[in-house]
Amino acid sequence: MRASGGGRQGSDVHEGSSGQVVRSLQTLLVNGVGEWGTPPGGADGQFGPKTLASVKAFQKWGHVATDGIVGDQTWDVSLHAMSKTLETAVGLQYVVG
């Protein structure tokens, strides 16, 4: 079982999602925009069209399906310079249960 409040609790993060996980994702996308070139339009915690475009650019950069949905493949993209995956950089945690 995955921790509640995380992006990997059984549902993906996608356009229309909101909350702290989206805000953390947006912050990471803003900070790494030099790598994938499309800013999410700020970190307001609302997954809208600009975040969608930024996620798709990140997915293309990470060589995963470019569908705009932050699911397992996208969370597992390696952030080479940070030696982390997107999931660990955003701060999602698992609980055993």
C-alpha positions as CSV (number, residue, x, y, z in Angstrom):
1,M,0.0,0.0,0.0
2,R,1.3,3.5,-0.8
3,A,1.2,6.4,1.5
4,S,-1.9,8.6,1.2
5,G,-1.3,12.1,-0.1
6,G,1.3,10.8,-2.5
7,G,1.2,10.7,-6.3
8,R,1.6,6.9,-6.4
9,Q,-1.2,5.9,-4.1
10,G,-3.1,4.1,-6.8
11,S,-3.9,7.0,-9.1
12,D,-1.8,8.9,-11.4
13,V,-1.1,12.7,-11.4
14,H,-2.7,14.3,-14.5
15,E,-4.4,17.4,-15.8
16,G,-7.0,18.4,-13.2
17,S,-5.0,17.0,-10.2
18,S,-4.2,19.4,-7.4
19,G,-2.4,19.5,-4.1
20,Q,1.1,19.3,-2.5
21,V,2.4,16.5,-4.8
22,V,1.5,18.7,-7.9
23,R,3.1,21.7,-6.3
24,S,6.3,19.7,-5.6
25,L,6.3,18.3,-9.1
26,Q,5.9,21.8,-10.5
27,T,8.7,23.1,-8.4
28,L,11.0,20.4,-9.7
29,L,9.9,21.1,-13.3
30,V,10.6,24.9,-12.8
31,N,14.0,24.2,-11.4
32,G,14.9,21.8,-14.3
33,V,13.4,23.7,-17.1
34,G,16.9,24.1,-18.7
35,E,17.0,20.4,-19.3
36,W,13.5,19.9,-20.9
37,G,12.8,23.5,-21.9
38,T,9.1,24.0,-21.0
39,P,8.2,25.7,-17.7
40,P,5.0,24.6,-15.9
41,G,3.9,28.2,-15.3
42,G,4.8,28.3,-11.6
43,A,4.1,26.1,-8.6
44,D,0.5,26.7,-7.6
45,G,-0.5,23.1,-7.0
46,Q,-3.0,23.0,-9.9
47,F,-2.2,20.7,-12.8
48,G,-3.3,22.8,-15.8
49,P,-2.4,23.2,-19.4
50,K,1.1,24.7,-18.7
51,T,2.0,21.9,-16.3
52,L,0.7,19.4,-18.9
53,A,3.0,20.8,-21.5
54,S,5.9,20.8,-19.1
55,V,5.3,17.2,-18.1
56,K,5.1,16.1,-21.7
57,A,8.5,17.9,-22.4
58,F,9.9,16.1,-19.3
59,Q,8.6,12.8,-20.6
60,K,10.1,13.3,-24.0
61,W,13.4,14.2,-22.3
62,G,13.2,11.1,-20.1
63,H,12.4,8.8,-23.1
64,V,9.0,7.6,-21.7
65,A,5.5,7.7,-23.1
66,T,4.6,11.4,-23.8
67,D,1.0,11.3,-22.6
68,G,1.1,14.0,-19.9
69,I,0.1,11.5,-17.2
70,V,2.6,11.2,-14.3
71,G,2.4,7.5,-13.7
72,D,4.9,4.8,-12.9
73,Q,7.1,5.3,-16.0
74,T,7.3,9.0,-15.5
75,W,7.9,8.8,-11.7
76,D,10.8,6.4,-12.5
77,V,12.7,8.7,-14.9
78,S,16.2,9.2,-13.6
79,L,17.2,12.8,-13.0
80,H,20.8,12.3,-14.0
81,A,22.3,15.4,-12.4
82,M,20.5,14.8,-9.1
83,S,21.1,11.0,-9.0
84,K,17.4,10.6,-8.1
85,T,14.2,9.6,-9.8
86,L,11.4,12.0,-10.2
87,E,9.5,10.2,-7.5
88,T,12.3,10.6,-4.9
89,A,13.0,14.2,-5.9
90,V,9.3,15.1,-5.4
91,G,9.5,13.3,-2.0
92,L,6.9,10.6,-2.3
93,Q,7.2,7.8,0.3
94,Y,5.9,4.3,0.6
95,V,4.4,2.5,3.6
96,V,4.2,-1.2,3.9
97,G,0.7,-2.4,4.7
